[in-house]
Amino acid sequence: MRMAELAGKEIINICNGARLGVVGESDLAIDEDSGQVRSIIIPRRGNLISFWAEKQNMIIPWDSVKKIGHEVIIVDLDQTNLNFHRYSL
């Protein structure tokens, strides 16, 4: 599958049906040696108050991806243990 084929797909968590984001508004972490996708990096949705605060990304390991369909990517994530990383603009 090509990266262009992933663009525009909604990412859905099978555990609770939550819409996590869209590929295209997110980044992919690629292993430089093998060229394989390691994870999907989704910007955490914020509100007006957090506009000036430090931004966070949700990291979805590629092994959490369970199915890639025509319109969605189904992931299996326990949202009590999500992996967030901070970054500054």
N, C-alpha and C positions, 0 to 999 in steps of 0.2 A: 504494500500500500504506500502511496506517495503522500507526502505531507500536505499537498494541495487538496487531497481527497478528505483530509480531516477538517479542513477549514469550514467554519460555519456550523459544525455539529455541536449540539447542546450536550453538556456533561451532566448526567443524572446519577445520583447516589441511590443504589438499589435498596439500601438499608431503611431509608425514610422517604424516598421519592423527591428529595431536595434537588432543585436546580442549582448546580454549582457554578456554572459559567458556560462560555462558548469558546471553542477552539478558534483562534483568530484574535480573540481579545486576551488570550493567554499565551504563554511561551512553552516551548518544549525543551527539556534538558536532554541533550544528545551525548552519548558516549563518543568521544573523539576518535578512539581507536577502532571501534566496531561499527559506528554509525547508527547504533540502535538507540531508540528512545528510552531514557531512564525514568523520566517523570514529566508530568504536566504541571505547569506553574500557573496558578490562577490568581489574579489580583483579588484581594478580599474586598468585597463591596463595603463602602463606607457611607457615612452620612455627612451633612454639612459641617458638623462639629469636628469630625475627624479629617476634614479637608486639609488642614495645616499640620496635622499630626504625622508621625512617621507611618509610612505605608507598610502593609503586611501582605504576604503572598501565601496561598495555600498550596502545599506540595502534595501532589497525588502520584504515588509510585506507580510505574507502568504495570507492575504485577497486580495492581488493584483493578485494572481495566478488565472487565469480564466479557463485554460484547461491544462491537462497533457495528452500528446499523446504518441505514441510509441517512437518518436525520439526527441520531443520538449516539452517544457513547455512554454505556452503562458501567459504572464503577461500584465497587463494594468497599465502602469506607465506614469505619466505626468513628462517627463524628465526635465521640468523647475524647479521642486521642488524635485529633488532627494535628498535622505538622505545619506550623506557621513560621515564616521567616520574615524578619524586618528588613526594609531597605529604605534608604533616603533618596529623595530626588535631587 
